[in-house]
Amino acid sequence: MSNIDLSVEIAGVKFKNPVMAASGTFGFGREFADYMDLNGLGAISVKGLTLAPRPGNKPPRIAETPAGILNSVGLQNPGVEAFIKEELPFLRQFDTKIIANVAGSTIEDYCEMVEILSDADIDAIELNVSCPNVKAGCVSFGNTPGGIAEITKRVKPYCKKPLIVKLTPNVTDIKEIAIAAEDAGADALSLINTILGMAIDIHKKRPILANNVGGLSGPAVKPIAVRMVHEVSRVVKIPLIGMGGISNGDDAIEFMLAGASGVMVGTYNFIDPAACLEVVTGIESYLTKYNYSNAYDVIGKLELNG
Amino acid sequence: MSKVLKEKIYSIEKLAPNIFKMTVESEYIAKNAVPGKFVNVKCGEGINALLRRPISICSIDREKHTFDIVFQLKGIGTEILSQKQAGAEVDLIGPLGQPFDLSDEYKNIAVIGGGIGVFPLLSLLKEKKSVSKTAFLGFRNKEYIVLMDEFKSASDRLFISTDDGSAGHKGLIIDLLEKDLLENNFDLIYTCGPLPMIKKVVEIANKNGIKCQVSLEQRMGCGIGACLVCACKTKLGDEWEYSHVCKDGPVFWSDEVIFDE
């Protein structure tokens, strides 16, 4: 299998393979280093960062749902400066790309963070304009073409790293959001963030999550995510990173066929802390089975039924 | 360090309505587990009952290389787990979390447990050395009073209460603790069980100037400290922060925790 080239190029960055850990599911990598070799990853997108540290939402922050989970962590993180000082040196020991995921409540916050991170030793910035779990801002930038165009355009001059814009699925037409982000200067798009949902404890007659609503992820969302990647891939030229319910290599191949150059593994990291490496192996097996030698033999090769 | 393990189930037994004890063969856990730690168990196959279920270690047999977990049927995950047979494989991560402090400076100790929370205290009682050990255990009714031989032999004094008075003291286990404290004192109280009980135990411990360790529960995601969902409020200087039950706990010193949520 060694003669298979799994590497992909996204926004000018060469990743050794298409498999990345999704933001918010992987912390800053430390916890997973006990269970797997982080050098095997294409990239790690770190826990969503904000300018100042955030304590996050009240618990409970999670509810299991059929083939999925709802979460409402509320962007608990140590802040961008602490990330650079305390977490990045650890991550940099590994031969994998580091994507800084940033979220804010004002456009100025985003600009400031992007400016700070542009001077840090990271490989790309992922703009989180689609977190459903914080009250101010964030998702509101991502759910209209005008909102996403404005934030992307305003952030871009401060951004010396490749800029990935992460899209929310909680919109009527994701295609127009994607086009707006591309036109405003996004170098790549990642999709999908979580789907807004609710689970109710029927005995207490209250939502399980303290925040009442949260973001749905896991295998349950995969068909929605694949459909959205497919739709977006037909209307933009910039590369896509697909995610939503990937738990094995076959799932990843679906996203790649639909047009994703990279794939992110999220929820499944919680079930199998070495899930990302399983996905790499699974992609390799698929390519071997069909005598492909390159990840690009699969990416965007979906043939639609007539 | 914790590991992902696929281990063999040695036996599984129904102890009480909805309460099961599973004995698992695991050289690694039996060697590395410390009372208070837990294992995170994959109950269903694949995406069925997706998340792992955190279950405290109840007993460790370091010679036979087995450990016990006791769990309550709560939903689909624990239901699937309860149907597993001896000889089958179970997928778990462990041992996880911060354990109880078993250091020798605490000689005269008490454990106060309620419901399913009594079981992690059993391994503590068994492994805590050369001290006077008092156990206060509260149950719903006499049907739920199980593993009493083991609790008896692991403790010097044992007090039981039930909600309905079908065995032991009728009422709260807290009542027995308060009464005993009129005549006795402890160096350290360990507690695990329903949150209202834990809060009350902490209040009593504070009033009597006794140190206290609490084992907390919260809905978990990964169990390894990455997903940050199992938050619990703890002190940070004059401020507070959210710590995480899976990694910073489940055992905390009671004076670290802020019980206002």
Chai-1 contact restraints between the chains, C-beta under 6 A:
chainA,res_idxA,chainB,res_idxB,connection_type,confidence,min_distance_angstrom,max_distance_angstrom,comment,restraint_id
A,G27,B,A226,contact,1.0,0.0,6.0,A-B,restraint_1
A,E31,B,I224,contact,1.0,0.0,6.0,A-B,restraint_2
A,E31,B,G225,contact,1.0,0.0,6.0,A-B,restraint_3
A,E31,B,A226,contact,1.0,0.0,6.0,A-B,restraint_4
A,D34,B,M1,contact,1.0,0.0,6.0,A-B,restraint_5
A,P55,B,Y242,contact,1.0,0.0,6.0,A-B,restraint_6
A,G56,B,Y242,contact,1.0,0.0,6.0,A-B,restraint_7
A,K58,B,E261,contact,1.0,0.0,6.0,A-B,restraint_8
A,P59,B,Q218,contact,1.0,0.0,6.0,A-B,restraint_9
A,P59,B,A231,contact,1.0,0.0,6.0,A-B,restraint_10
A,P60,B,R219,contact,1.0,0.0,6.0,A-B,restraint_11
A,R61,B,V229,contact,1.0,0.0,6.0,A-B,restraint_12
A,I62,B,R219,contact,1.0,0.0,6.0,A-B,restraint_13
A,I62,B,G221,contact,1.0,0.0,6.0,A-B,restraint_14
A,I62,B,V229,contact,1.0,0.0,6.0,A-B,restraint_15
A,E64,B,L50,contact,1.0,0.0,6.0,A-B,restraint_16
A,E64,B,L51,contact,1.0,0.0,6.0,A-B,restraint_17
A,A67,B,I47,contact,1.0,0.0,6.0,A-B,restraint_18
A,N71,B,V229,contact,1.0,0.0,6.0,A-B,restraint_19
A,V73,B,L228,contact,1.0,0.0,6.0,A-B,restraint_20
A,Q76,B,L228,contact,1.0,0.0,6.0,A-B,restraint_21
A,G218,B,L50,contact,1.0,0.0,6.0,A-B,restraint_22
A,P219,B,I47,contact,1.0,0.0,6.0,A-B,restraint_23
A,F270,B,G221,contact,1.0,0.0,6.0,A-B,restraint_24
A,F270,B,C222,contact,1.0,0.0,6.0,A-B,restraint_25
A,F270,B,C227,contact,1.0,0.0,6.0,A-B,restraint_26
